[in-house]
Amino acid sequence: MSTTPNFMILWGDGINCENETARAVELAGGKAEKVHINDLVEKPEMLRDFQGLVIPGGFSFGDHLGSGQILALKLERFVKKELEAFVKKFPVMGICNGFQTLVRLGLLPDANFQKSCSLVKNEQGHFQNEWVELERNAKSPCVWTKNLPESFTLPARHGEGRFLCESDEVLKGLQKNQQIVLRYKENFNGAVDRIAGVCDSSGLVFALMPHPEAAIHDWHLPFAGQAWGLEFFKSALQYLKGRHEN
């Protein structure tokens, strides 16, 4: 691996936050290469050339069959073998539609392609677009959030972001293993346990509904304050660089 980790930023077919996401990785000190989903499907082995993967937000495939569903099906059908190896070694992030995709893939909450959680329509029954205050779980193993304060604010914009588990046992497992990384201070969309972001047990695979790439400069905020979005990407890069040095 080169001294500067290279992140694949997936794009195409309705994903629409790839430019902001790539810029965030670069500002954090990493390399970012935007890769169209069709190119990855045709040559899944290209994933081996990267040390990080981000699936940005948007409306992949127009949310047909459900948010993230078609993208998840394509990745599972054509890239599953490479993803299985990748998630065991490198950081993976899903943002908004990317979160929906990772959950539908079964890469969250356990990175084993077993589907036990879902993101469904907001409790309000419509699209929500607000800046939301988040609370970070300091005990979480997540490698993406080590630099973040106990509470901070990000923009959230989605219609299907209410996190649910298929059983109480799944939720209790997430709570026990500290895999609930972020919670809404006020329950923004009706998610169980106010869940805004979760990770797998290794801390490498992480996803959230709010948009860190849309809050990387202080002037992005609609109020006076500090933007914390860039710290997600810095945290992942620090993890990779620290591992490389060791």
C-alpha positions in Angstrom: 0.0 0.0 0.0 1.2 3.5 -0.8 1.7 5.9 2.1 -1.4 7.8 1.0 -4.5 5.5 1.1 -6.7 5.5 -2.0 -10.5 5.5 -1.5 -13.0 4.3 -4.1 -16.0 6.7 -4.3 -18.8 4.8 -6.0 -21.0 6.9 -8.3 -23.5 6.6 -11.2 -27.2 5.7 -11.7 -28.6 8.2 -9.3 -25.8 8.6 -6.7 -25.3 12.3 -6.5 -23.0 13.2 -3.7 -19.8 11.7 -5.1 -18.0 15.0 -5.8 -18.5 16.3 -2.3 -17.4 12.9 -0.8 -14.3 12.7 -3.0 -13.4 16.3 -2.0 -13.8 15.4 1.7 -11.4 12.5 1.4 -8.8 14.6 -0.4 -9.1 17.5 2.2 -8.6 14.9 4.9 -5.3 13.8 3.3 -6.3 10.8 1.2 -6.6 10.0 -2.4 -10.1 9.6 -4.0 -11.1 8.0 -7.2 -14.6 8.1 -8.4 -15.6 4.7 -10.0 -18.9 4.2 -11.8 -20.9 1.3 -10.6 -20.9 -0.3 -14.1 -17.1 -0.3 -14.2 -16.9 -2.0 -10.8 -19.5 -4.6 -11.9 -17.5 -5.3 -15.1 -14.2 -5.5 -13.2 -14.8 -6.2 -9.5 -11.1 -7.0 -9.0 -10.3 -3.3 -9.2 -11.5 -3.1 -5.6 -8.1 -4.7 -4.7 -6.4 -1.5 -5.7 -8.1 0.6 -3.0 -7.8 0.9 0.8 -11.1 2.4 1.5 -14.7 2.5 0.0 -17.4 5.1 0.3 -20.9 4.7 -1.1 -22.3 8.2 -1.1 -25.8 9.5 -0.8 -28.3 10.1 -3.6 -31.1 8.2 -5.1 -29.4 5.2 -6.7 -31.6 3.7 -9.5 -34.3 6.2 -8.6 -35.0 4.2 -5.3 -37.0 1.7 -7.4 -37.9 -1.4 -5.4 -36.8 0.6 -2.3 -33.9 2.8 -1.4 -30.6 1.2 -2.2 -32.2 -2.1 -3.3 -31.1 -2.3 -6.9 -27.6 -1.1 -6.1 -27.4 -3.7 -3.3 -28.6 -6.4 -5.7 -26.0 -5.5 -8.3 -23.1 -5.5 -5.8 -24.2 -8.8 -4.2 -24.6 -10.4 -7.6 -21.3 -9.2 -9.2 -18.9 -7.9 -6.4 -19.7 -10.1 -3.4 -16.5 -12.1 -3.4 -14.3 -9.0 -3.5 -16.5 -7.2 -1.0 -16.2 -10.1 1.4 -12.5 -9.9 1.4 -12.4 -6.1 1.4 -14.6 -5.5 4.5 -12.3 -7.6 6.6 -9.3 -5.3 6.0 -10.3 -1.8 5.0 -12.7 0.9 6.1 -16.1 1.1 4.3 -18.6 3.9 4.7 -22.2 4.3 3.5 -23.8 7.7 3.6 -27.6 8.0 3.5 -28.4 6.0 0.3 -25.1 4.2 1.0 -26.4 3.2 4.4 -29.5 1.8 2.9 -27.4 -0.1 0.4 -25.1 -1.6 3.0 -28.1 -2.7 5.2 -29.8 -4.3 2.2 -26.6 -6.0 1.3 -26.3 -7.4 4.8 -22.9 -5.8 5.4 -24.5 -4.1 8.4 -24.8 -4.8 11.1 -22.5 -7.8 10.9 -20.6 -7.7 7.6 -21.7 -11.2 6.8 -24.4 -10.6 4.1 -27.1 -11.6 6.5 -30.0 -9.1 6.5 -31.3 -8.4 9.9 -32.0 -4.6 9.9 -33.8 -2.2 7.6 -34.2 1.5 6.9 -37.9 2.3 6.2 -40.0 5.4 5.7 -39.7 8.1 8.2 -42.3 8.1 11.0 -43.6 11.4 9.6 -44.4 9.7 6.3 -42.5 12.1 4.1 -39.0 13.4 3.2 -37.2 15.2 6.0 -34.5 17.9 5.4 -33.0 19.3 8.6 -29.7 19.9 10.5 -29.7 17.4 13.3 -27.8 17.2 16.6 -26.0 13.8 17.0 -24.5 12.0 20.0 -21.4 9.9 19.5 -20.9 6.6 21.4 -17.3 6.9 22.7 -17.2 3.1 23.4 -17.9 2.2 19.8 -15.1 0.3 17.9 -15.9 2.5 14.8 -12.7 3.6 13.1 -14.5 6.5 11.3 -15.5 8.5 14.5 -12.5 8.5 16.8 -11.9 12.3 16.2 -15.4 13.4 16.9 -16.8 15.2 20.0 -19.6 13.8 22.1 -22.1 15.9 20.2 -22.1 17.7 16.9 -24.5 18.7 14.1 -24.9 17.4 10.5 -27.5 17.8 7.8 -29.9 14.9 7.3 -32.1 14.6 4.2 -34.0 11.5 3.5 -37.4 9.9 3.2 -36.5 6.3 4.2 -34.1 6.6 7.1 -35.9 5.1 10.1 -33.6 2.3 11.3 -35.4 -0.8 12.5 -34.2 -4.3 13.6 -36.0 -7.5 12.7 -36.0 -8.6 16.4 -35.3 -7.4 19.9 -32.3 -9.8 20.0 -30.7 -8.0 17.1 -31.1 -4.6 18.7 -29.8 -5.9 22.1 -26.8 -7.3 20.2 -26.0 -3.9 18.7 -26.4 -2.2 22.1 -24.2 -4.8 23.9 -21.4 -4.7 21.3 -21.5 -0.9 21.2 -22.2 -0.9 17.5 -24.7 2.0 17.7 -22.2 4.7 16.8 -24.4 7.7 16.5 -27.8 8.6 17.9 -30.1 11.5 17.2 -30.4 13.8 20.2 -34.0 14.2 19.4 -35.6 11.3 17.4 -35.6 12.9 14.0 -37.4 10.1 12.0 -38.7 7.6 14.5 -35.7 5.2 14.4 -35.4 2.6 17.1 -33.2 3.7 20.0 -32.7 7.0 18.0 -30.2 5.3 15.8 -28.5 7.5 13.2 -25.4 5.4 12.4 -24.1 1.9 13.1 -20.9 -0.1 12.5 -20.1 -3.8 12.3 -18.3 -5.5 15.2 -14.8 -4.8 13.8 -15.6 -1.1 13.5 -14.4 -1.0 9.8 -17.9 -1.0 8.2 -19.9 2.1 9.2 -22.9 3.9 7.8 -25.0 6.9 8.8 -28.1 8.7 7.5 -26.8 12.3 8.0 -24.3 13.7 5.5 -20.7 14.4 6.8 -19.5 15.4 3.4 -22.0 18.4 3.4 -20.5 19.8 6.6 -16.7 19.9 6.1 -16.3 23.7 6.3 -17.6 26.0 9.0 -19.4 28.1 6.4 -21.4 25.0 5.4 -23.3 25.4 8.7 -26.5 27.5 8.8 -25.4 28.9 12.2 -22.2 30.0 13.9 -20.2 26.9 14.9 -17.7 24.3 14.0 -18.1 21.8 11.1 -17.1 18.2 12.1 -17.8 16.3 8.9 -14.2 16.2 7.8 -13.2 14.4 11.0 -15.0 11.2 9.8 -12.6 10.9 6.9 -9.5 12.0 8.9 -10.3 9.3 11.5 -10.4 6.5 8.8 -7.2 7.8 7.2 -5.4 7.9 10.6 -6.5 4.3 11.2 -5.0 3.2 7.9 -1.8 5.2 8.3 -1.3 3.9 11.8 -1.8 0.3 10.7 0.6 0.8 7.8 3.3 2.2 10.2 2.9 -0.7 12.5 
